[in-house]
Amino acid sequence: MMKKIYKLVVLLLLCQTYVFAQNISVTGKVTDSDNLPLPGVSVKVSGSAQGVSTDANGNFTLSVPGTGTLVFTSIGFVTQTVPVQGRTTLNIRMANDSQQLEGVVVTALGIERSQKSLTYNTTNISAEELNAVKGANVLNSLAGKAAGVFVTQGNGGPGSSPRVIIRGNKSISQGNQPLYVVDGIPMGFSDFNQEDVESLQVLQGPSASALYGSQAANGVIMITTKKGKLGSVNVDFASTAMYDKPLLLPDIQTDFGAGLNGAVVSTPINDSWGPRISNGSEDHVKDFFRTGENYINSLSVSSGNATQRIYFSYANTQNKALIPGYDYTRHNVTLRGNTSLFKDKVALNGGINYINNNTQNVNGNGWTDSPMFGLYLFPVSDNMAKYSANNGTVWNATRGLWDQNWPYIKNEHSSNQNPYWLVNFRQNENLGNRTVMNVGAKWNITNWLNFSARETYTLRDGNTETRVYAGAEPINYGANGAYARGFSGSSDFYTELLLNANKNFGQNITLNASAGFINSQGRAQSVSLSNNGSANTLAYPNAFSVQGLNGTTGQFNSSEALTKYLEQAVLGTASIGWKETLFLDVTGRNEWSYTVDKPFFYPSVGLGYILTETIGSNDILSFAKIRGSYAEVGNSLPRGANNRNPYYSLANNENINGRGSLPFFSGTDTATLTPERTKSWEIGAEVRLLKDKFNLSVTYYNALTDDQVISITAPSGAGATNFFINGGSVLNKGIEAGLSYNGKFGAVSWTPSFNFSKNVNEIKSLSPLLSADRFVLAGGNRLVHSWLARPGGALAAGRTPAFMDMYGKTYVRDAAGNITYNATTGLPIISPVDNQFVGNANPDFLLNMNNQFAYKRFTLSFLVDGRFGGLTSSSTEQWLDYKGLSQRSGDARNSSDGLMDIGGPKRVSPELYYSFISAKADGGALADAYLFDTTNIRLRELALGFTLPKFTNAVRNMSLTLVGRNLFFFHREAPFDPELANGTGDGGQGFESFQMPSARSIGLTLRAGL
């Protein structure tokens, strides 16, 4: 009997072993300590390459041996190893890993560091934040999301890039926008597919970016892109459709028609100082704009196992601007792959990114060729329908062509043209292609030492064409129209070799170090042809070809350029940690540039102290760190700044042009220019409270940029038009602060965050070689000038001058500060010259609030963006006053006697007053009257989402989100959107001049995972 029982037991054990040896299907769900689902957790079969990732609801399904073991890993959680033991259902709850929760940060050169070890300020922006409310340009999504970062919309049309400034304006003449680094490689980023972004890291200060040397004077924005993911094939689709309407339009009076002095005149004019009317309308303004359309569709495919991963994506962007005919199309294709060989000893990766874009009919800005100019200044007593028919044309029997239909064409300080004609017959097209190819390899020499190499090759080509039809304003284009054609191409090679070490010495000392070599070289060439305005109009009307440029008079414009560059650097960095308490950072970069005779060295050093490793943490104080750092970075010299024997060029008539710019010389006195150098230090602290629910970060910085390279006018007979000199010093100092909260209230989670930034800019010195008491940053807009005043000079008048100080004509005031008036005319007395300080365009500070809520399947996020202080001058408002179209000029005429009280000795005619202070839109206007406070608080972004219940196994997840951008202002001082600027260059800030209105956007985003 016992023998039979023994045989039966053996048989059952053998059966069980057989069953366990077979693959079984295991399903389960992974949750966190609060029992909330965890997506993206890696679930692998121990000892094999087999594995999957959990879906958006934390679920997984995997075929495994019944005797196998599953390994669950996720950043921020303790890795769990769980035997299967024949079970078909496994539900796993993962515990937080306090060390991993410190976070891993991608720093310069793509080096990963723990957040706690950093000795400088940096801000991480997740892909979810960037893509919450998408636009054609990912850089617009940076606004309000990081302390110290100031984003200006600029011209604002589709395909245009915003102005991004980090910690203030540092360079007078070499630009102030940051370096963009994608997967460790410096390159342009504004036209990338947003859905390819995994995360974005803002390196605010030189200490964080010193390894990039002369490229990093203005900070660095690091972008990490998506790679293939472990598990079966995942397909993700995202589709966004957004629709635009103008956010703000000028406030135009409709009570008075065309004319002068209250009467109609016989000649058609757009001055609206005529008689009172009852049928005035401003509908022509809003009727001109179409509904803007923005469609962004993207598809990605990802897959991988323990040794190989692959990622593919395609995105299509189509935009129709508010202005008819202004369209933008872009295609993005990305393919990346990586593999590991020889038992993970060698890792290889490669990828290709192709971008094709087409921009059609970009509207002109400012006074010339802007449809806003004729639209806003159109008399409300006239009927725009008379001029909008046939796309703004009328048949000209004399010339035998369709001519511009517009009675108000006249060169009155500007060209007033039919807005409908401009958008249809001032045509332009800009085609561009960019291909980025990269390969990389990493050799793990030991478990703590590796060698990596990567190469990136970038190709660009561009093709531009402009066609302006006969009938355009004749002075700028000529009677037969205008034509321009341009071609450009460039190539760049970037090579990087790094030796990396990451080693622990006992239990107390850690070392993270790298040393390497970087080579960057490239070339660019371009050819352009165009007619020379009225001096060389087209041979025949609308003869849009190169042959058509051969007009009957003058020479057409032609130019050709070929440039090359070479920059090299050796560098080293080391981060030494002691007992996870003290961290010392040291970096150095020695750089050679083709524009500088000698190499230059950029060092940095930083120290961080984790206070809670000494005093301990508790339920109130979770974490505390203090940090400080010093760094030097700079700008290499501009091309030609040290070249004393540049090539001559030929003029259109084949005469030899004089040399444009040379390094300074005066007899035997010569100047050897040195690169701009920024010496910066910062101190800061980071604190987490109440079990990491509150997170506070505060940083103070001070950055002095010396040896500013500027161009001054050369004296007659010098052999050049301008001289390059090292021209001065600029100081930026300020505070950055961030506060966030992570709270859970039952099924509701709430994550608000606040960012505060304040930067103070000072001009510390200007070179004595600059004979004037100012450097002209921008010539102004007949209202104000942007000048950099010499400290201690007459223009500074005891003030500390700053970047973007503005000067113009002001009221003359008495000793008590009261405006003085002319006793005869009753008009205010204005300063005789336009050199009076009137204000500064920079904001006093920025304050933003980002809120994120989640409740079961619902999510809500919104961003409130506040800018406080700063001034902008408005040519639009100046012209509206001059033409009697502003609402204030209409209100002034509604008094019983038709006169207005301006605080002087007597009441005056509104027409006389506004013509006087506007200077009839010419130079010498009263700047005080047209400067507006740019303080504003707006609802920048809104997203309300819902995750649909799973209805089929074919779909992993699906969500629908209502999105909006620039929805409304909570507060605004200016009569226009203060974010508008006349371009994104340094000289365009603080000037508003007939810009395309900014848009209020509303739409939907659909996301689905298969």
QUIQUIVEN-V935043 format. One record per pair of residues at least 4 apart in sequence whose ideal C-beta (glycine too) atoms are under 6 Angstrom apart, sorted by the first residue. I is the first residue (numbers start at 1). J is the second residue. D is the distance in Angstrom with one decimal. If there is no record, write none. Layout:
[[I,J,D] [I,J,D]]
This chain:
[[19,66,6.0] [20,66,3.5] [20,67,4.3] [20,86,5.2] [23,63,4.9] [23,65,5.7] [24,66,5.1] [24,88,5.9] [25,63,5.4] [26,62,5.5] [26,64,5.5] [26,88,5.8] [26,90,5.8] [27,61,4.7] [27,89,5.9] [28,60,6.0] [28,89,5.8] [28,90,4.0] [28,91,5.2] [29,58,4.9] [29,59,5.3] [29,91,5.2] [30,38,4.8] [30,41,4.7] [30,54,5.1] [30,58,4.7] [30,92,4.8] [31,35,4.9] [31,36,6.0] [31,37,5.7] [31,58,5.8] [31,93,5.2] [32,36,5.3] [32,38,5.5] [37,57,4.9] [37,58,3.1] [38,58,4.9] [39,54,5.6] [39,56,4.8] [40,53,5.5] [41,54,4.4] [41,72,5.8] [41,74,4.4] [42,53,5.9] [42,73,4.7] [42,230,5.4] [43,51,5.8] [43,52,5.4] [43,60,5.0] [43,62,6.0] [43,70,5.9] [43,72,5.8] [44,51,3.5] [44,71,4.9] [45,50,4.4] [45,64,5.2] [45,68,5.4] [46,69,4.1] [46,71,5.2] [49,305,4.2] [49,306,3.6] [49,307,5.9] [51,230,5.1] [51,231,5.9] [52,60,5.4] [52,62,5.2] [52,231,3.8] [52,232,6.0] [53,229,5.8] [53,230,5.8] [53,231,4.6] [54,58,5.0] [54,60,4.8] [55,59,5.2] [55,956,4.6] [56,957,3.9] [64,68,4.5] [64,84,5.7] [66,86,4.4] [68,84,5.0] [69,81,6.0] [69,83,5.2] [70,82,5.1] [71,81,5.3] [72,80,4.5] [72,92,5.5] [73,79,4.7] [75,100,5.9] [76,100,4.9] [76,101,5.2] [77,94,4.2] [77,97,5.5] [78,95,4.8] [78,97,4.7] [102,114,5.3] [102,115,5.0] [102,116,4.4] [103,115,3.8] [104,112,5.4] [105,113,5.4] [105,115,5.2] [106,112,5.9] [106,201,5.4] [106,222,5.5] [106,224,5.3] [107,111,5.1] [107,113,5.1] [108,209,5.9] [108,211,4.1] [109,184,5.6] [109,211,5.7] [110,184,3.1] [113,117,5.5] [117,575,6.0] [117,577,6.0] [117,583,4.5] [119,585,4.7] [119,606,2.9] [119,607,5.8] [119,608,4.3] [119,627,4.7] [119,629,4.9] [120,205,5.6] [120,207,4.0] [120,208,4.5] [120,606,5.8] [120,629,4.8] [121,204,5.2] [121,684,5.5] [121,699,4.2] [122,201,6.0] [122,203,5.4] [122,208,5.6] [123,146,4.0] [123,202,4.4] [124,201,5.4] [125,129,5.1] [125,130,6.0] [125,145,5.2] [125,200,4.5] [126,199,5.8] [127,131,5.8] [127,197,5.0] [127,198,5.7] [130,141,4.9] [130,197,5.8] [131,194,5.5] [132,861,5.6] [132,943,4.6] [133,941,4.3] [133,943,5.7] [133,963,4.7] [133,965,5.1] [134,194,5.6] [134,240,5.1] [134,296,5.6] [135,140,4.9] [136,158,5.3] [136,317,5.4] [136,319,5.2] [137,161,5.9] [137,190,5.3] [138,194,4.6] [139,161,6.0] [139,162,5.3] [139,164,5.9] [139,190,5.2] [140,162,5.5] [142,149,5.9] [142,151,5.4] [143,151,4.0] [144,848,3.8] [144,863,5.2] [144,865,3.9] [144,940,5.4] [146,202,4.6] [147,736,3.9] [147,738,5.2] [147,755,4.3] [147,757,4.9] [148,166,5.6] [148,167,5.2] [148,204,4.6] [148,736,4.4] [148,757,4.9] [149,166,5.5] [150,165,4.6] [151,162,5.2] [151,164,5.5] [152,162,5.9] [152,163,4.1] [152,981,5.4] [153,162,5.5] [153,979,4.6] [154,162,5.5] [154,163,5.5] [154,981,5.7] [154,983,6.0] [154,984,4.0] [155,160,5.2] [155,365,5.7] [156,996,5.9] [156,998,5.6] [157,321,5.3] [157,326,6.0] [158,319,3.5] [158,321,5.2] [158,328,3.5] [159,328,4.1] [159,359,4.7] [161,190,4.4] [163,984,3.8] [164,177,5.6] [165,176,5.6] [166,178,5.3] [166,204,5.6] [166,219,3.5] [167,204,6.0] [167,732,5.8] [168,732,3.8] [168,759,4.1] [168,761,5.1] [169,176,4.7] [169,803,4.4] [170,176,6.0] [170,678,5.9] [170,705,4.5] [170,730,5.9] [171,176,5.7] [171,635,5.8] [172,708,4.7] [172,710,5.4] [173,709,6.0] [173,710,5.2] [174,635,4.7] [176,218,5.3] [178,218,4.8] [178,219,4.2] [178,220,5.9] [178,221,5.3] [179,186,5.7] [179,212,5.9] [179,215,4.8] [179,216,5.4] [179,220,4.8] [180,189,3.9] [180,221,5.3] [181,186,5.3] [181,220,5.8] [181,222,5.0] [182,187,5.5] [182,189,5.9] [182,223,4.7] [183,225,5.6] [185,456,4.7] [185,494,5.6] [186,215,5.9] [189,223,6.0] [191,355,5.3] [193,315,4.0] [193,332,4.0] [195,238,5.6] [195,298,4.3] [196,225,4.9] [196,226,5.6] [196,313,5.6] [196,334,5.6] [197,223,6.0] [198,224,4.7] [198,225,5.9] [198,226,4.8] [199,224,5.0] [200,223,5.4] [201,222,4.1] [202,221,5.6] [203,208,3.6] [203,209,4.6] [203,220,4.2] [204,219,5.6] [205,680,5.9] [205,682,5.4] [205,701,5.7] [206,210,5.5] [206,631,3.9] [206,633,4.3] [206,678,5.8] [206,680,4.3] [207,604,5.1] [207,606,5.4] [207,629,3.6] [207,631,4.1] [209,216,3.7] [209,220,4.0] [210,587,5.1] [210,602,5.5] [210,604,3.8] [210,631,4.4] [210,633,5.5] [211,571,5.6] [211,587,5.5] [211,589,5.8] [212,216,3.6] [213,569,5.9] [213,589,4.5] [213,591,4.7] [213,602,4.8] [214,591,6.0] [214,634,5.3] [214,635,5.7] [214,636,4.2] [216,220,5.3] [216,633,5.0] [217,633,5.0] [217,634,5.5] [217,635,5.0] [217,678,5.3] [226,311,5.8] [227,311,5.4] [227,336,6.0] [228,302,5.1] [228,303,5.9] [228,304,4.0] [228,309,2.9] [228,310,4.5] [228,311,4.4] [229,302,4.8] [229,304,5.8] [230,304,5.2] [233,303,4.4] [234,302,4.8] [235,301,5.4] [235,1010,4.1] [236,300,4.9] [236,1009,5.0] [237,299,5.3] [237,1008,4.8] [238,298,5.0] [238,1007,5.0] [239,297,4.8] [239,1006,4.8] [240,296,4.5] [240,1005,4.5] [241,295,5.4] [241,1003,5.0] [241,1004,5.7] [242,294,4.3] [242,1001,4.7] [242,1003,3.1] [243,291,5.6] [243,1003,5.9] [244,292,2.9] [244,322,5.8] [244,999,3.8] [244,1001,5.0] [245,1000,5.3] [246,289,5.7] [246,997,4.2] [247,966,5.5] [247,977,5.9] [247,998,4.8] [247,1000,4.5] [248,976,5.8] [248,977,5.3] [249,285,5.6] [250,376,5.5] [251,887,4.2] [251,975,6.0] [252,282,4.5] [252,885,5.3] [253,887,4.9] [253,890,2.6] [254,280,3.4] [254,281,6.0] [254,282,5.6] [254,380,4.8] [255,276,5.9] [255,890,5.0] [256,272,5.7] [256,276,5.8] [256,890,6.0] [257,274,4.4] [257,277,4.3] [257,381,2.8] [258,272,5.7] [258,274,5.0] [258,379,3.9] [258,381,5.2] [259,263,5.3] [259,264,4.5] [259,265,5.4] [259,273,6.0] [259,274,2.3] [260,265,5.7] [260,271,5.7] [260,273,5.1] [262,275,5.8] [264,274,5.4] [268,407,3.9] [270,377,5.2] [270,379,5.2] [270,408,4.7] [271,883,5.5] [272,379,5.2] [272,883,5.7] [272,884,4.1] [272,885,5.1] [273,884,4.3] [273,911,4.6] [277,381,5.1] [280,380,4.0] [280,381,5.9] [282,380,6.0] [283,287,5.3] [284,378,5.9] [284,384,3.8] [288,375,5.5] [289,322,4.6] [290,324,5.3] [292,320,5.9] [292,321,5.7] [292,322,4.7] [292,999,5.7] [293,320,4.3] [294,319,5.0] [295,318,4.6] [296,317,5.1] [297,316,5.1] [298,315,3.9] [299,314,5.3] [300,313,3.9] [301,312,4.7] [302,311,5.0] [303,310,5.8] [304,309,3.0] [307,339,6.0] [307,340,4.9] [308,339,4.5] [309,338,5.5] [310,337,4.5] [311,336,4.6] [312,335,5.2] [313,334,4.6] [314,333,5.4] [315,332,4.3] [316,331,5.8] [317,330,4.2] [318,329,5.4] [319,328,4.3] [320,327,5.5] [321,326,3.7] [323,363,5.1] [323,423,6.0] [324,423,5.0] [325,361,4.3] [325,423,4.6] [326,361,5.0] [326,363,5.7] [327,360,4.7] [328,359,5.1] [329,358,4.7] [330,357,4.3] [331,356,4.6] [332,355,5.5] [333,354,4.5] [334,353,5.0] [335,352,5.3] [336,351,3.7] [338,349,3.8] [339,348,5.4] [340,344,4.9] [340,347,4.8] [341,346,4.5] [342,346,5.3] [345,444,5.3] [346,443,5.6] [347,442,4.4] [348,441,5.4] [349,440,4.7] [350,439,4.5] [351,438,5.4] [352,437,5.0] [353,436,4.3] [354,435,5.1] [355,434,4.5] [356,433,5.3] [357,432,5.0] [358,431,5.4] [359,430,4.4] [360,429,5.2] [361,427,5.8] [361,428,5.9] [363,371,5.9] [363,996,6.0] [364,368,6.0] [364,369,3.0] [364,370,4.6] [365,370,5.5] [366,370,5.9] [366,993,4.5] [366,994,5.9] [367,373,5.9] [367,414,3.4] [368,415,5.6] [370,994,4.6] [371,375,5.7] [371,419,3.5] [371,422,4.6] [371,423,5.6] [372,376,5.6] [372,994,4.1] [373,994,4.9] [374,416,5.2] [374,417,5.3] [374,418,6.0] [374,419,4.8] [375,419,4.3] [377,883,5.4] [384,388,5.6] [387,405,5.2] [387,418,5.5] [388,420,4.6] [391,420,5.8] [391,424,4.0] [392,405,5.7] [392,418,4.2] [392,420,3.4] [392,421,3.3] [393,402,4.0] [393,405,5.5] [394,403,5.9] [394,405,3.9] [395,402,5.9] [396,401,5.7] [396,403,3.8] [401,470,5.9] [401,541,5.6] [403,471,4.3] [404,418,5.5] [404,421,4.6] [404,471,3.7] [406,418,3.9] [408,416,5.0] [411,415,5.9] [411,475,5.6] [413,921,5.5] [413,922,5.5] [415,473,3.8] [417,422,5.5] [417,473,5.7] [421,425,5.4] [422,426,4.9] [425,469,4.0] [426,468,5.2] [427,467,4.5] [428,466,4.4] [429,465,5.1] [430,464,5.0] [431,463,4.4] [432,462,4.9] [433,461,5.2] [434,460,5.0] [435,459,4.7] [436,458,5.0] [437,457,4.9] [438,456,4.3] [439,455,5.5] [440,454,3.6] [441,453,5.4] [442,450,5.7] [442,452,4.4] [443,451,4.8] [444,450,4.8] [445,449,4.6] [445,450,5.9] [448,502,5.6] [448,503,4.0] [449,501,5.2] [450,500,5.2] [451,499,5.3] [452,498,4.9] [453,497,5.1] [454,496,5.2] [455,495,5.3] [456,494,4.4] [457,493,5.7] [458,492,4.4] [459,491,5.4] [460,490,4.8] [461,489,4.5] [462,488,4.3] [463,487,5.8] [464,486,4.3] [465,485,5.5] [466,484,4.2] [467,483,5.9] [467,544,4.8] [468,472,5.0] [468,477,5.1] [468,481,5.2] [468,482,4.1] [469,481,5.0] [469,542,5.5] [470,480,5.2] [470,481,4.4] [470,541,4.0] [470,542,5.6] [472,477,4.3] [474,479,5.6] [474,534,5.8] [475,534,5.6] [476,533,5.5] [477,482,4.2] [478,533,6.0] [478,534,4.4] [478,537,2.5] [479,537,5.5] [480,537,4.4] [480,538,4.1] [480,541,4.6] [481,538,5.3] [481,542,5.4] [482,531,5.3] [483,544,4.8] [483,548,5.9] [484,530,3.5] [485,529,5.2] [486,528,3.9] [487,527,5.1] [488,526,4.1] [489,525,5.8] [490,524,3.8] [491,522,5.7] [492,522,3.7] [493,521,5.3] [494,520,5.2] [495,519,4.4] [496,518,5.3] [497,516,5.2] [497,517,4.8] [498,514,5.2] [498,516,3.8] [499,515,5.2] [500,514,4.8] [501,513,4.7] [502,512,5.2] [503,511,5.1] [504,510,5.3] [505,509,4.1] [508,579,5.0] [509,578,5.8] [510,577,3.9] [511,576,5.7] [512,575,4.4] [513,574,4.0] [514,573,5.2] [515,572,4.3] [516,571,5.9] [517,570,5.4] [518,569,4.7] [519,568,5.2] [520,567,4.7] [521,566,4.5] [522,565,5.8] [523,564,4.6] [524,563,5.2] [525,562,4.6] [526,561,5.0] [527,560,5.0] [528,559,5.1] [529,546,6.0] [529,558,5.2] [530,557,4.7] [531,536,4.9] [531,538,6.0] [531,549,5.1] [531,556,5.0] [532,536,3.9] [532,554,5.5] [532,556,5.7] [532,557,5.3] [535,554,4.0] [536,551,4.7] [536,554,3.6] [536,556,5.2] [537,551,5.3] [538,543,4.9] [538,548,4.8] [538,551,6.0] [539,543,5.5] [539,548,5.1] [539,550,5.6] [539,551,5.2] [543,548,3.2] [549,556,4.1] [555,652,3.7] [555,653,5.1] [557,652,5.9] [565,594,5.4] [566,594,4.7] [567,593,5.1] [568,592,4.7] [569,589,5.4] [569,591,4.4] [570,590,5.3] [571,589,4.2] [572,588,5.4] [573,587,4.2] [574,586,5.2] [575,585,5.1] [576,584,4.7] [577,583,4.9] [578,582,4.5] [580,613,5.8] [581,610,5.1] [581,613,4.0] [582,609,5.8] [583,608,4.2] [584,607,5.7] [585,606,4.0] [586,605,5.3] [587,604,4.6] [588,603,5.0] [589,602,4.6] [590,599,5.6] [590,601,5.0] [591,600,5.7] [592,599,4.9] [593,636,4.2] [595,636,5.5] [595,637,4.2] [595,639,6.0] [596,637,5.5] [596,675,5.9] [600,675,5.8] [602,632,5.1] [602,633,5.4] [603,632,5.9] [604,631,3.5] [605,630,5.6] [606,629,3.2] [607,628,5.8] [608,625,6.0] [608,627,4.2] [609,626,5.3] [610,625,5.2] [611,624,4.1] [612,617,4.5] [612,623,5.3] [612,624,5.0] [617,621,5.8] [617,622,5.4] [622,688,4.2] [622,691,5.8] [622,692,4.9] [623,688,4.1] [624,687,5.0] [625,686,4.6] [626,685,4.9] [627,684,5.3] [628,683,4.4] [629,682,5.7] [630,681,4.5] [631,680,5.4] [632,679,5.2] [633,678,5.2] [634,675,5.0] [634,676,4.9] [634,677,4.2] [634,678,5.8] [635,676,4.1] [636,675,5.2] [637,641,4.1] [637,642,5.9] [637,673,5.7] [637,675,5.5] [640,646,5.8] [641,673,5.2] [641,724,4.4] [642,663,5.8] [642,673,5.6] [644,663,5.9] [646,659,5.9] [648,656,5.2] [649,657,4.6] [650,654,5.7] [651,655,4.7] [651,657,5.2] [659,720,4.5] [660,721,5.3] [661,711,5.9] [661,722,4.4] [661,724,5.8] [662,720,4.1] [663,671,6.0] [663,673,5.9] [663,724,5.3] [664,671,4.0] [664,723,4.3] [664,725,4.8] [665,670,4.4] [673,724,5.9] [673,726,5.8] [674,707,5.1] [676,705,5.9] [676,707,5.2] [676,708,5.9] [676,709,6.0] [677,706,5.5] [677,707,5.8] [678,703,5.4] [678,705,4.5] [679,704,5.3] [680,703,3.8] [681,702,5.7] [682,699,5.6] [682,701,4.0] [683,700,5.6] [684,698,5.9] [684,699,3.6] [685,698,5.5] [686,697,4.8] [687,696,4.7] [688,692,4.9] [688,695,5.1] [689,694,4.2] [690,694,5.7] [693,742,5.5] [694,741,5.5] [695,740,4.6] [696,739,5.2] [697,738,4.6] [698,737,4.7] [699,736,4.6] [700,735,5.5] [702,733,4.5] [703,732,4.8] [704,731,5.0] [705,730,4.8] [706,729,4.9] [707,726,4.4] [708,727,4.9] [708,728,4.6] [710,727,3.6] [711,722,4.5] [711,724,5.9] [712,723,5.4] [712,725,6.0] [712,770,5.4] [714,718,3.9] [714,720,4.9] [714,722,5.6] [714,723,4.8] [725,767,5.5] [725,769,4.9] [727,767,4.5] [727,770,6.0] [728,765,5.0] [728,766,4.3] [728,767,5.8] [729,764,4.1] [729,765,4.7] [730,763,6.0] [731,762,4.4] [731,764,5.2] [732,759,5.8] [732,761,5.4] [733,760,5.3] [734,758,5.0] [734,759,3.8] [734,760,5.9] [735,758,5.0] [736,757,5.5] [737,756,4.3] [738,755,5.3] [739,754,4.6] [740,753,3.9] [741,752,5.4] [742,751,5.4] [743,750,4.8] [744,749,4.9] [747,855,5.8] [747,856,5.7] [748,855,4.9] [749,854,4.6] [750,853,5.5] [751,852,4.4] [752,851,4.8] [753,850,4.9] [754,849,5.4] [755,848,4.6] [756,847,5.4] [757,846,4.4] [758,845,4.0] [761,802,4.5] [761,803,4.7] [762,800,5.2] [762,802,5.8] [763,788,5.3] [763,801,4.3] [766,770,5.4] [766,790,4.6] [773,790,4.8] [773,793,4.1] [773,794,5.9] [773,795,4.8] [774,787,4.3] [774,789,5.3] [774,795,5.5] [775,788,4.3] [776,787,5.9] [777,786,4.3] [777,788,5.8] [777,987,5.7] [778,786,4.1] [778,987,3.3] [780,784,5.1] [780,785,3.9] [781,875,4.9] [781,991,5.0] [781,993,5.5] [782,923,4.8] [783,808,5.8] [783,873,4.6] [783,925,5.4] [783,927,5.4] [783,930,5.4] [784,806,4.3] [784,808,4.1] [784,873,4.6] [784,927,4.9] [785,807,4.9] [786,804,5.9] [786,806,5.9] [787,807,5.4] [789,795,4.2] [789,796,4.3] [789,801,3.9] [791,796,5.9] [796,801,4.9] [801,805,5.6] [802,840,5.6] [804,840,5.6] [804,841,4.1] [804,842,5.4] [804,989,5.6] [804,990,5.7] [805,840,5.3] [806,838,5.2] [806,839,5.5] [806,990,5.7] [807,835,5.5] [807,837,5.8] [808,834,4.9] [808,838,5.2] [808,927,2.8] [809,830,5.1] [809,831,5.0] [809,834,4.8] [809,926,5.6] [809,927,5.4] [810,831,5.2] [810,836,4.3] [810,928,5.0] [811,819,4.6] [811,828,5.6] [811,928,5.6] [812,820,5.0] [812,829,4.3] [812,831,5.8] [813,817,5.3] [813,818,5.9] [813,819,5.9] [814,818,5.1] [814,820,5.6] [819,828,5.4] [820,829,4.7] [821,828,5.6] [821,904,3.6] [821,905,5.8] [822,827,5.2] [822,829,5.9] [823,905,5.6] [826,904,4.5] [826,905,5.7] [826,906,4.3] [826,908,4.5] [827,916,5.3] [830,926,5.4] [831,836,5.2] [838,927,4.8] [838,931,5.9] [839,871,3.9] [839,931,5.9] [841,870,5.6] [841,989,4.9] [841,990,3.0] [842,870,5.5] [843,867,4.9] [843,869,5.0] [843,870,4.2] [844,868,5.3] [844,869,2.9] [845,868,5.4] [846,867,5.7] [847,866,4.4] [848,865,5.2] [849,864,4.5] [850,863,4.9] [851,862,5.5] [852,861,4.5] [853,860,4.3] [854,859,5.1] [857,946,5.7] [857,947,4.5] [858,946,5.7] [859,945,4.3] [860,944,5.3] [861,943,4.8] [862,942,4.6] [863,940,4.4] [863,941,4.1] [865,938,5.5] [865,940,3.9] [866,937,4.3] [867,936,5.7] [868,935,5.1] [870,934,4.4] [871,931,4.8] [872,932,5.6] [872,934,5.2] [872,978,5.9] [872,990,5.4] [872,992,5.3] [873,930,5.5] [873,931,5.4] [873,991,5.9] [874,930,5.3] [874,992,4.6] [875,993,4.0] [876,994,5.4] [877,930,5.4] [878,918,4.9] [878,921,5.8] [878,925,5.8] [878,930,5.0] [879,921,5.0] [880,885,4.7] [880,886,3.9] [881,886,5.0] [881,889,5.8] [881,914,4.3] [881,918,4.6] [882,918,4.1] [882,920,5.3] [882,921,4.5] [884,889,5.0] [889,910,5.7] [889,914,5.2] [892,900,4.2] [892,910,3.8] [893,898,5.7] [893,910,5.2] [899,907,3.9] [900,910,5.2] [901,907,5.4] [908,912,5.7] [908,913,5.0] [910,914,6.0] [911,915,6.0] [914,918,5.7] [915,920,5.5] [917,926,4.2] [917,929,4.7] [918,925,5.3] [919,924,4.4] [919,925,3.9] [932,974,3.8] [933,973,3.9] [934,978,3.6] [935,973,5.0] [936,969,5.8] [936,972,4.5] [936,978,5.1] [937,970,4.3] [937,971,4.5] [938,969,5.0] [939,967,4.5] [939,968,5.7] [941,965,5.7] [942,964,4.3] [943,961,5.4] [943,963,5.0] [944,962,4.6] [945,959,5.5] [945,961,3.7] [946,960,5.6] [947,959,4.6] [948,958,4.6] [956,1009,3.9] [957,1009,4.7] [958,1008,4.6] [959,1007,4.9] [960,1006,5.7] [961,1005,4.4] [963,1003,5.5] [963,1005,5.5] [964,1002,4.8] [965,1001,4.3] [966,1000,5.3] [974,978,4.8] [976,992,5.9] [977,998,4.3] [980,992,5.4] [980,995,4.4] [981,988,5.3] [981,989,5.4] [982,988,4.1] [982,991,4.2] [982,993,5.3] [983,988,3.4]]
